[in-house]
Amino acid sequence: MWRAFVTFNATISRWSMYVAVAGLCGIVATVALQVFGRYVLNDTPTWAESLALVLILYVTMLGAAVGVRDAGHIGLESLLVLVPDALRLKLELLIHALVGTFGVIMAWNGAVLAESVMGYKIPTLGLSEGVNQLPLVIAGLLIALFSLEHIVALLRGEDVEPSWH
């Protein structure tokens, strides 16, 4: 059961990063098209800026979630090495529990926000404004899931292998 959970999380993490990288390529292409339209054609595509902003939300939120799983987030490792092993384990469990709680709160409030703006449209894209809040929900759920994986791994005395290795 544990191996299946780890494999599932690694797969979700890897695919989240693939989507984020594709989104980053989309941002570059969209902004390049916008600059080309503005300075060469003297006719800026009206949808380009809105699309770039939507893509930025997805790239940053998915990247943040993957950073939690792969331990790429900001941590106080230098302080943790100074405390005894028993206290270090408790502090690491607390840190992951707090990060997981943050993920759940982010997902919940992102869903509330998405629901409240679902009836509005992004004028130049024709998409619902809820599309802008969906990355909060997805990333929050992933952060909670990945934090749970870290907690279980710590209790089992194991390390979480980054999904890129």
Secondary structure, 3 states (H helix, E strand, C coil): CHHHHHHHHHHHHHHHHHHHHHHHHHHHHHHHHHHHHHHCCCCCCCCHHHHHHHHHHHHHHHHHHHHHHCCCCCCCHHHHCCCCHHHHHHHHHHHHHHHHHHHHHHHHHHHHHHHHHCCCECCCCCCECHHHHHHHHHHHHHHHHHHHHHHHHHHHCCCCCCCCC
